[in-house]
């Protein structure tokens, strides 16, 4: 054993010896140090050069923005095309606009300014901004940006096309709604909804990638500023193989109170995905009828703890005396939070509920010595 | 070759090989972090965080703030936390058996009354003495828990038991949050579609010398004192480079205890915070990850390079030494508890890369550095190694240290650029050259002492007195 160990140590030592004399020589160390010093000096120089250039760029941007703001302000309040043409041909403003004729980055700045302004306005002001956008032939610049190889430039172009309501570009944007790049895909989906409202949701029928929770929040927010015209395809979305589409459709049913889809939502209560079941429970409680409480009780046993607790909370507002036997059975559940929620529901449903509970339990023993004062306190 | 020559050969080559491998790891970290930060910044330019603040569909969050003997600032700190920019939230302040009048002050300031409140004790904790809520609807989000003292981990576990929301955000009560910190911290939970995000963390920055008005940070300054200034650079390096790179590899083993978010359900299933260690923040992340691996659930621990939370750094060597000593003991304890993962392929990148990295380059680094320096000095004095070679070796290590720090400053300037004045950047660069000579040796020594204290089974947290922020009231 000792011989093996000695031989192993000797081999290691020979390897280290070889490395020390062939790779980690004094000359190699010296050269590496010089290289590191060079990198340090170059990095420091780059830091200050970058800060200097950044400052210069910022100053130029501020100068251009200042020139643009008064011009865009004038354009925004024009009341006729003649007035627009008059301001546009004003020599003072022509000199300002000349700066945005050729340099791509400056034209992009002009587009950004117009897009930012268009976020704040509607009606005639918006139309005037679009008039300027056309007059400066900026769409071509955006379409050029859309062909850029970098995803973030494409996404920016899509975003700006949407802000500037370029509805004739919908067909160009549509294929991006199922693009492999997640962020590009997300911007395209938002753009479509921004430009065409609920009709823009048509991408949900084709999207094969998941629509994240974050994206769903964005879409809901975007839809909130438009009138709900049609959720025609919701039947299809509720049966989609893409689970995120099913979840989003359930949310739409809940938010826009689509009572017609009650039966489809009911089917989702038995979905193989627990996430879909959870959303279906929340949705059905918002479009409930007299059978909903019984329906939820019937599905109760098949769900996880999170959904079961949700159902007990829903019964606090939607429950009837028909669910009392079920709720009383929950009072024996091993989890104390179930007991609490069930007791709350009983108290809400029945005037004599508290008396009935007190007959069944030991009011001085834990957890009832806490639960009873708590539910009485809330009531 | 005699035995002394062999020992010398083994020792010097070993140190050199270890150093080179460490440098290669650092290079990998730089490359990975650049890619991740670049992606994050581009993604952020398309993000409107206010959407989450105002949306009724935003996920519910329980903010847990343990407090022990914080009477001096507790009212202002809680006010600051109540003003956090997030709608769907409850704030749970856990008074961990404070010996001062923290609780009385809270009761008076926020018109609290003791309420009956069922606590589902999913994690075993020290007894709760009472739960308080405000009579004033203005403070309806506030819950104050008064409990028997059990330490920070026990207080946080109590908070987890009391919390009713989907996500937990644990915060040190004296930290200052950026306006949109909560929004940025919660967003990763909503973004991921293929994996379950179990925890997120953000960059912690040093608040010494910054201007604070009514609990809000209004102006960022580089710390005036030398020690906090050196820690500023250290934090930039650790958070902006190190943690971003590990996040990209999904190999992050720590989310700072000062400000981090967790999936409540997973935190409970993993068993909550471990009060047997002083590194409870790291231990919880490792255990949650282990739970996910063992149950074969795809998951991710996210990290955000945005500066989200500002904290006061120790300004004296005494306090700094205690902090680093505790961090070392926490690391050893955590790695010891989860030693099963060491080079264990079953735990994927965690077992193959993250855990061994922490063992070799976080835990052993100070010990190897210390013994390497002492050993090589002895060899040089004994004539086994030439002084030029010794000095070259030292210069090699130091120059890489400078380069790594300068590179971290470069990344900071290119990305978040918190220190706007060029003089501040210049001062940071000077610190990069001074830090390896004055600060780093002390940190190494504190870590060595941490190892010794671990062997002596010392379990104390160590008192952390703070000077307070450069605070103003308006």
Interface residues (C-beta under 8 A of the other chain):
Chain A: X9 X12 X13 X16 X17 X19 X20 X24 X26 X29 X30 X32 X33 X36 X37 X39 X40 X43 X44 X46 X47 X48 X50 X51 X152 X155 X156 X159 X183 X186 X187 X209 X210 X211 X212 X213 X214 X216 X217 X218 X220 X221 X244 X251 X306 X335 X336 X337 X340 X367 X370 X371 X373 X374 X377
Chain B: X1 X6 X9 X10 X12 X13 X14 X16 X17 X20 X42 X43 X45 X46 X48 X51 X52 X55 X57 X58 X59 X115 X116 X117 X118 X120 X187 X189 X190 X191 X192 X193 X194 X265 X388 X389 X392 X393 X395 X396 X399 X400 X402 X403 X406 X407 X409 X410 X413 X414 X422 X425 X429
